[in-house]
């Protein structure tokens, strides 16, 4: 299987510096990734293109488009996707298994419209993601409401556009909003213990209590689109 014929990768980026370099290094090392298109939706203060051009990501076909807040950036990047699948991955997500993308695409066989995997982070904060894993299961299996964190969302491109795509107005929980539009029977959490490692900065910067409060507020406002057009302090 040639991944480039199946998958386009979209990365929102703002001032990520070494994070996005390391993210691209991990992507560049993926098995059978040669020629795969990566679209970076960039809103960095100085622009990342010159910095990225200094590295030889010889397996990736990298291009740039206008970025902004994550929902706006992901939508902008998705406009250029022509492959059957699109992966939205954040610049601070690092794929640690070189066969991960190949395994996910082979696993598909028409089984999903949206797929995600569990995240790992520093041991002091990893429990926060394990709590989320439980909440994600309850949301999906009990309430019939899928939720894939925007840091890693693998969509069928057709299904993605059937949802209307990312709403560029949304400033918070845009990943939750788009997940809710997916048929629960077509949503998969691919159980992979060591597939993705990410920085614990979300928990460090805002605190776990704030993140829990925001998750609760987004849940009770899930049918109120206007709620998501405010950042509610997330970007402060």
C-alpha positions in Angstrom: 0.0 0.0 0.0 1.2 3.5 -0.9 0.1 5.8 1.9 0.4 8.8 -0.4 -2.5 7.5 -2.5 -4.8 7.1 0.6 -3.9 9.9 3.0 -3.2 13.6 3.3 -2.0 15.0 6.6 -3.0 18.5 7.9 -1.1 20.2 10.7 -2.2 23.5 12.3 0.8 25.4 13.5 1.5 28.6 15.4 5.0 29.3 16.7 5.6 25.6 17.5 9.3 25.7 16.6 11.0 22.5 17.4 7.7 20.8 18.2 6.6 20.8 14.5 10.1 19.8 13.4 10.0 16.8 15.6 6.5 16.0 14.5 7.6 16.0 10.9 10.7 13.9 11.7 8.4 11.2 13.1 6.1 11.4 10.1 9.1 11.3 7.7 10.1 8.0 9.4 6.7 6.3 8.9 6.8 3.1 6.8 5.7 3.6 3.2 5.1 7.3 3.7 7.1 8.3 0.6 5.5 11.2 -1.3 2.6 11.7 1.2 1.2 15.2 1.1 1.5 17.2 4.4 -0.3 20.6 4.5 0.8 23.0 7.3 -1.7 25.6 8.1 0.6 28.2 9.6 0.0 31.4 11.5 3.4 31.8 13.2 4.6 35.3 13.9 7.6 34.8 11.5 6.3 31.9 9.4 7.7 28.4 9.7 8.4 27.8 6.0 12.1 28.9 6.1 12.8 26.9 9.2 11.2 23.7 7.8 13.0 24.1 4.5 16.3 23.8 6.4 15.5 20.1 7.1 15.4 17.3 4.6 12.0 15.7 5.0 12.7 13.7 1.9 9.7 11.4 2.3 7.1 14.2 2.7 5.5 16.5 0.1 5.1 19.6 2.3 3.1 22.6 1.4 1.7 25.6 3.4 -1.5 27.5 3.7 -2.9 30.2 5.9 -3.5 29.1 9.5 -5.2 30.6 12.6 -7.1 29.1 15.5 -7.2 25.3 15.1 -10.6 25.1 13.6 -9.9 27.7 11.0 -6.5 26.2 10.3 -7.8 22.6 9.9 -10.6 23.7 7.6 -8.1 25.7 5.5 -5.8 22.7 5.2 -8.7 20.3 4.4 -9.7 22.4 1.3 -6.6 20.9 -0.5 -7.2 17.3 0.4 -7.9 15.0 -2.6 -7.2 11.6 -1.0 -9.8 9.2 0.5 -8.5 9.9 4.1 -7.3 13.0 5.9 -5.4 13.0 9.2 -5.5 16.1 11.4 -2.6 15.9 13.7 -1.3 18.7 16.0 2.3 19.9 15.8 3.1 18.6 19.3 2.0 15.0 18.6 4.8 12.6 17.9 4.1 9.2 16.3 6.4 6.7 18.0 5.5 3.5 16.1 6.8 3.6 12.5 4.1 1.3 11.3 1.2 3.2 12.8 -0.3 5.0 9.8 0.1 1.9 7.7 -1.6 -0.2 10.3 -4.5 2.3 10.6 -5.1 2.4 6.9 -5.0 -1.4 6.6 -7.3 -1.7 9.5 -9.9 0.4 7.9 -11.5 -1.8 5.2 -14.5 0.6 5.3 -14.8 0.2 9.1 -14.7 3.8 10.2 -15.5 7.4 9.3 -13.5 8.8 12.2 -10.6 7.1 14.0 -8.5 8.2 16.9 -6.0 6.5 19.3 -5.1 7.0 23.0 -2.4 9.6 23.8 0.6 9.2 26.2 2.4 12.0 27.9 4.8 12.6 30.9 4.1 10.1 33.7 3.1 13.0 36.1 0.2 13.8 33.8 -0.5 10.6 31.9 -3.4 9.8 34.3 -5.3 12.7 32.9 -5.5 11.1 29.5 -6.4 7.8 31.1 -9.4 9.5 32.8 -10.3 10.9 29.4 -10.1 7.4 27.9 -12.9 6.4 30.3 -15.0 9.4 29.7 -14.6 8.9 25.9 -15.8 5.3 26.3 -18.9 6.5 28.3 -19.6 9.3 25.8 -19.4 6.8 22.9 -20.9 3.7 24.3 -23.5 5.0 26.8 -24.6 8.3 25.2 -23.8 7.4 21.6 -21.6 10.6 21.2 -18.2 10.1 19.7 -15.3 12.3 20.8 -11.9 12.3 19.2 -9.4 14.9 20.4 -8.3 17.1 17.5 -4.7 16.2 18.1 -5.2 13.0 16.2 -8.3 12.6 14.0 -8.2 10.3 11.0 -11.3 10.9 8.9 -12.7 9.4 5.8 -12.6 12.6 3.7 -16.1 12.0 2.3 -17.5 11.6 5.9 -15.5 14.7 7.0 -17.2 16.9 4.4 -20.6 15.3 5.1 -20.3 16.9 8.6 -19.7 20.2 6.9 -16.0 20.2 7.9 -14.5 22.2 10.7 -16.4 25.4 11.5 -13.9 28.3 11.2 -15.9 30.3 13.8 -15.2 27.9 16.6 -12.5 28.8 19.2 -12.8 26.0 21.6 -13.8 22.3 21.6 -14.1 22.3 17.8 -12.9 18.7 17.9 -15.8 17.6 20.1 -18.3 19.4 17.9 -17.2 17.7 14.7 -17.0 14.3 16.4 -20.6 14.6 17.5 -21.6 14.6 13.8 -20.2 11.2 13.1 -22.3 8.0 13.2 -21.3 6.3 16.5 -21.2 3.0 14.7 -18.5 4.5 12.4 -16.3 5.8 15.1 -13.3 3.8 16.3 -10.8 4.3 19.1 -7.9 2.2 17.9 -6.3 0.7 21.0 -2.6 1.3 20.7 -0.5 1.6 23.8 2.5 3.5 22.4 1.4 5.1 19.2 1.4 8.8 20.1 3.3 10.8 22.6 2.5 14.4 23.4 3.6 17.2 25.6 1.7 17.6 28.9 1.6 21.4 28.4 -2.2 21.5 28.1 -2.5 20.2 31.7 0.4 22.3 32.9 -0.8 25.6 31.3 -4.4 25.5 32.3 -4.6 22.9 35.1 -6.6 19.7 35.2 -9.5 21.3 37.1 -9.9 24.0 34.4 -9.8 21.3 31.6 -12.4 19.2 33.5 -14.6 22.4 33.9 -14.3 23.1 30.2 -15.2 19.6 29.2 -18.3 19.7 31.4 -19.4 23.1 29.9 -18.9 21.9 26.4 -21.0 18.8 27.1 -24.0 20.7 28.5 -23.7 23.2 25.6 -23.2 20.7 22.9 -26.4 21.8 21.1 -25.5 25.5 21.4 -23.1 26.5 18.6 -22.7 30.0 20.0 -20.9 28.6 23.1 -18.0 27.4 20.9 -17.4 30.8 19.3 -15.8 32.0 22.5 -12.5 30.7 23.8 -13.8 30.8 27.5 -10.2 31.6 28.6 -8.5 28.7 26.8 -6.3 30.8 24.7 -5.5 33.4 27.4 
